[in-house]
Amino acid sequence: MPQSRSFAIPFLICCAGVGLFSIMDGVMKGLSLSIGLYNALFWRALVGSLLGLALMLATRRGWPARAVLRLHLIRGLAVSLMAPLFFYGLMHLALAEAIALSFIAPLIALYLAALLLGEPVGRQAIGASLLGLVGVGVIVAGRVSGDYDLDALLGALAVLLSAVLFAWNLILQRQQAQLASPVEVAFFQHLVMLGVFSLAAPFWAANPPLKAVPFILLAAALAFTSLALLAWAYARSEAQRLIPVEYSAFLWAALIGWLVFDEELSAGTVAGALLIVAGCLIAARFKPKASPLDAPHVEPGVA
């Protein structure tokens, strides 16, 4: 098969996966605003776990080895902290703004890889990180100038904290991608989240209204499907060729935010997003061979 053709299919699958993730973020923002953040996450984790169990049984996947199961557990716990922070940010920020801030995760992953894996951080990576930080500063500056909005500022901080956890998640995922199938990864991620969120169920869980049920089912299906599509794409093409596709999430978020939530796209958000994306692309271009950017994509909002 010609090289261009062999890349075209993973590229298109990756585009579809990023688009579905973005739609899922919009659905989860609506659910979080209507039934509360906890219930949106709890019921989606429950539906996703049931969907994953059905697929595990249908594909006859065996129980993973202890070492793989431990990795599933650690990554699931990381996502259990990451997802509430990210969706809290979505509740108080425009979709495009939150997505733009989350793009800083690959840059943070470079330093976590140096700390946890002993990987070198080159001069270009440091410069790229500074460029990304300037982009974050441009976006956040829009929140502290003019009318001061404390909720939005806290939302921005929550997204940045979720990006730190997402960066750690990238490193975990690099190990996990070679040890488990996409179905297994998605199933255990949902299952661990369900276990974590169930601890608060006696106090916070409430039956969702009937009108919210289709959106819960949709959010779970989108999360599961998009995760599987992206894992498939990254297993079949070089990460550095697919990384630019990830930033199309900003365009999806801007469109969905405008159509569904009547959100305006500020010039500061666009400028900040461009700076962050430029920093990520520079870091990807000059990355070491075993960079955490080689990991498959998982949006902060995936659960």
C-alpha distance (Angstrom), angle and dihedral (degrees) to the residues before:
residue distance angle dihedral
M1 . . .
P2 3.85 . .
Q3 3.79 114.2 .
S4 3.82 93.4 -120.7
R5 3.79 91.2 52.8
S6 3.81 93.1 45.8
F7 3.81 88.9 54.2
A8 3.82 95.0 44.3
I9 3.81 95.4 68.0
P10 3.85 96.3 50.1
F11 3.81 88.2 44.1
L12 3.81 92.4 54.4
I13 3.81 92.2 43.4
C14 3.81 89.3 50.4
C15 3.82 90.8 50.6
A16 3.80 89.7 51.7
G17 3.80 91.9 48.1
V18 3.81 93.6 50.8
G19 3.81 90.8 47.1
L20 3.81 92.5 51.0
F21 3.80 90.9 48.3
S22 3.78 90.0 53.3
I23 3.79 92.3 49.8
M24 3.81 88.7 49.1
D25 3.81 90.2 53.5
G26 3.80 89.1 54.1
V27 3.81 92.1 48.8
M28 3.80 91.2 48.9
K29 3.80 92.0 49.1
G30 3.79 89.5 54.7
L31 3.81 92.1 46.1
S32 3.81 92.8 47.9
L33 3.80 91.0 52.0
S34 3.82 93.3 46.3
I35 3.83 105.6 39.0
G36 3.81 101.2 14.8
L37 3.79 132.9 -95.1
Y38 3.81 96.5 -90.2
N39 3.80 95.8 49.6
A40 3.79 92.6 45.4
L41 3.82 90.2 54.8
F42 3.82 95.9 39.8
W43 3.80 97.3 50.6
R44 3.80 93.1 42.2
A45 3.80 90.3 51.6
L46 3.82 90.0 50.2
V47 3.80 93.9 50.4
G48 3.80 91.7 43.2
S49 3.81 91.3 51.4
L50 3.80 91.9 51.5
L51 3.80 90.9 47.5
G52 3.79 90.7 48.6
L53 3.81 92.5 48.3
A54 3.80 90.8 52.3
L55 3.80 91.2 50.4
M56 3.81 92.3 45.7
L57 3.80 90.0 53.7
A58 3.80 93.1 43.6
T59 3.80 92.5 51.4
R60 3.82 91.6 40.6
R61 3.77 94.1 -126.8
G62 3.78 112.5 179.6
W63 3.78 125.2 -135.5
P64 3.83 110.0 -81.2
A65 3.79 123.0 -112.5
R66 3.81 118.0 -94.8
A67 3.81 94.2 -101.8
V68 3.82 91.9 51.4
L69 3.80 91.5 44.4
R70 3.81 89.6 53.2
L71 3.80 89.7 53.0
H72 3.82 90.5 49.6
L73 3.79 89.3 51.7
I74 3.81 95.5 49.0
R75 3.79 93.3 46.9
G76 3.79 92.1 44.8
L77 3.80 90.3 53.6
A78 3.80 90.5 49.7
V79 3.80 91.3 51.7
S80 3.81 90.1 46.3
L81 3.81 88.1 62.9
M82 3.79 95.4 36.7
A83 3.81 99.2 51.9
P84 3.84 98.1 55.3
L85 3.80 90.7 49.1
F86 3.79 92.6 49.1
F87 3.79 95.7 46.8
Y88 3.79 91.5 44.4
G89 3.78 85.6 57.5
L90 3.80 90.6 48.7
M91 3.80 89.8 55.0
H92 3.81 91.4 58.9
L93 3.82 102.7 31.1
A94 3.77 136.4 55.9
L95 3.81 111.2 -94.9
A96 3.81 93.3 -116.4
E97 3.80 91.4 48.8
A98 3.80 93.6 52.1
I99 3.81 93.0 45.6
A100 3.81 90.9 49.5
L101 3.81 91.8 53.3
S102 3.81 91.6 47.9
F103 3.82 90.1 58.1
I104 3.81 88.9 78.9
A105 3.83 90.0 75.2
P106 3.85 96.4 90.4
L107 3.81 89.8 54.4
I108 3.81 91.6 51.0
A109 3.81 88.3 48.4
L110 3.81 90.1 62.5
Y111 3.80 90.8 62.7
L112 3.79 94.4 41.3
A113 3.80 88.4 52.6
A114 3.78 89.4 52.6
L115 3.81 90.7 49.0
L116 3.81 98.7 41.9
L117 3.81 103.0 27.3
G118 3.80 102.4 26.9
E119 3.81 93.1 -120.3
P120 3.83 117.2 159.3
V121 3.81 120.4 -109.9
G122 3.80 110.3 -145.4
R123 3.78 129.4 -148.4
Q124 3.81 91.0 -104.3
A125 3.81 91.2 54.1
I126 3.80 90.8 52.7
G127 3.79 91.1 50.3
A128 3.81 90.5 47.1
S129 3.81 90.2 51.7
L130 3.79 91.8 52.0
L131 3.80 89.6 50.3
G132 3.80 89.6 51.5
L133 3.79 91.6 49.3
V134 3.79 89.9 52.7
G135 3.79 87.5 53.7
V136 3.80 91.0 52.0
G137 3.80 89.2 48.8
V138 3.80 91.3 52.7
I139 3.81 91.9 52.4
V140 3.80 95.4 44.1
A141 3.82 91.2 45.5
G142 3.77 87.7 64.2
R143 3.79 87.7 60.5
V144 3.80 97.3 52.1
S145 3.79 97.8 42.8
G146 3.78 124.3 80.9
D147 3.80 111.5 -4.8
Y148 3.80 107.1 21.2
D149 3.80 110.6 -131.5
L150 3.81 111.4 -170.2
D151 3.83 94.8 -176.1
A152 3.79 91.7 53.6
L153 3.80 91.6 47.2
L154 3.81 90.4 51.2
G155 3.79 88.3 47.9
A156 3.80 90.6 53.8
L157 3.81 90.2 49.5
A158 3.82 90.4 50.2
V159 3.82 91.4 52.4
L160 3.81 91.2 49.5
L161 3.82 90.9 50.2
S162 3.80 89.5 49.0
A163 3.82 88.1 51.8
V164 3.81 89.8 57.5
L165 3.81 89.8 53.6
F166 3.80 89.8 44.3
A167 3.80 89.5 54.6
W168 3.81 89.6 55.1
N169 3.80 87.0 45.9
L170 3.82 89.6 57.1
I171 3.79 90.5 57.5
L172 3.80 92.6 47.3
Q173 3.78 90.2 47.3
R174 3.79 92.6 53.8
Q175 3.80 87.6 62.2
Q176 3.79 94.2 39.9
A177 3.82 97.0 49.9
Q178 3.81 92.1 67.0
L179 3.80 94.8 48.0
A180 3.81 106.3 45.5
S181 3.80 141.8 35.0
P182 3.83 122.0 -108.5
V183 3.81 90.5 -107.9
E184 3.80 92.1 52.3
V185 3.81 92.4 46.3
A186 3.80 92.7 50.4
F187 3.82 93.6 44.3
F188 3.79 96.5 52.1
Q189 3.79 92.3 42.5
H190 3.80 89.6 56.9
L191 3.80 92.6 41.3
V192 3.80 95.1 52.9
M193 3.79 90.9 46.7
L194 3.79 90.0 50.6
G195 3.79 89.9 52.0
V196 3.80 91.9 50.8
F197 3.80 95.5 45.5
S198 3.81 92.1 44.7
L199 3.82 89.3 67.6
A200 3.80 88.8 72.5
A201 3.80 95.9 37.3
P202 3.84 95.8 100.0
F203 3.80 88.7 58.3
W204 3.80 106.4 31.9
A205 3.81 110.0 18.1
A206 3.79 116.0 107.2
N207 3.77 130.9 174.0
P208 3.80 107.2 -98.7
P209 3.80 118.2 -121.5
L210 3.79 114.1 -99.4
K211 3.80 92.6 -109.7
A212 3.84 90.2 58.7
V213 3.82 95.6 53.7
P214 3.83 96.6 80.8
F215 3.82 90.0 51.0
I216 3.82 91.8 50.0
L217 3.81 89.8 51.5
L218 3.80 90.2 46.2
A219 3.82 93.5 49.6
A220 3.81 92.3 50.2
A221 3.81 93.1 46.9
L222 3.81 92.3 47.6
A223 3.81 92.9 48.6
F224 3.79 93.1 48.9
T225 3.80 95.8 43.6
S226 3.79 96.1 45.3
L227 3.80 92.1 48.7
A228 3.80 90.9 52.2
L229 3.82 92.9 46.6
L230 3.79 93.7 50.8
A231 3.80 93.5 45.2
W232 3.82 88.8 51.5
A233 3.80 92.5 49.2
Y234 3.81 95.2 47.8
A235 3.79 91.1 48.5
R236 3.81 89.4 59.4
S237 3.80 104.9 40.2
E238 3.79 139.0 38.0
A239 3.79 113.0 -85.8
Q240 3.81 92.7 -133.8
R241 3.82 89.6 60.7
L242 3.81 93.1 50.5
I243 3.81 99.4 40.1
P244 3.84 93.8 87.4
V245 3.82 88.9 58.5
E246 3.81 89.5 62.0
Y247 3.79 91.4 67.0
S248 3.79 91.8 59.9
A249 3.82 83.0 81.6
F250 3.80 86.3 80.4
L251 3.81 90.7 60.4
W252 3.81 91.6 47.0
A253 3.80 91.1 48.3
A254 3.81 92.3 49.5
L255 3.82 91.2 49.7
I256 3.82 95.6 45.4
G257 3.80 92.1 44.0
W258 3.80 90.8 52.0
L259 3.82 96.4 44.2
V260 3.81 99.8 40.1
F261 3.80 107.1 24.1
D262 3.82 100.9 26.4
E263 3.82 90.1 -123.0
E264 3.78 121.3 167.2
L265 3.81 121.8 -138.0
S266 3.78 110.9 -130.8
A267 3.80 124.1 -148.5
G268 3.82 89.4 -124.4
T269 3.81 91.6 57.1
V270 3.81 91.8 50.1
A271 3.82 92.4 47.1
G272 3.80 92.8 46.9
A273 3.81 92.2 47.4
L274 3.81 91.2 51.6
L275 3.81 91.3 51.7
I276 3.82 92.9 48.5
V277 3.81 92.9 46.6
A278 3.81 90.7 47.8
G279 3.80 89.7 52.6
C280 3.81 91.9 49.8
L281 3.79 92.9 48.9
I282 3.81 91.7 49.2
A283 3.81 90.2 50.0
A284 3.81 90.7 47.9
R285 3.79 92.8 49.4
F286 3.79 94.5 51.6
K287 3.80 97.1 32.1
P288 3.80 122.3 132.6
K289 3.76 116.3 -102.6
A290 3.81 93.7 -101.2
S291 3.78 97.9 44.1
P292 3.79 121.9 154.6
L293 3.79 85.9 -122.4
D294 3.80 86.0 76.7
A295 3.79 88.7 73.3
P296 3.80 119.8 103.4
H297 3.78 116.7 -100.0
V298 3.78 124.8 -94.3
E299 3.79 118.1 172.2
P300 3.76 115.4 -131.5
G301 3.72 88.1 -115.8
V302 3.80 95.5 58.0
A303 3.77 115.9 117.1
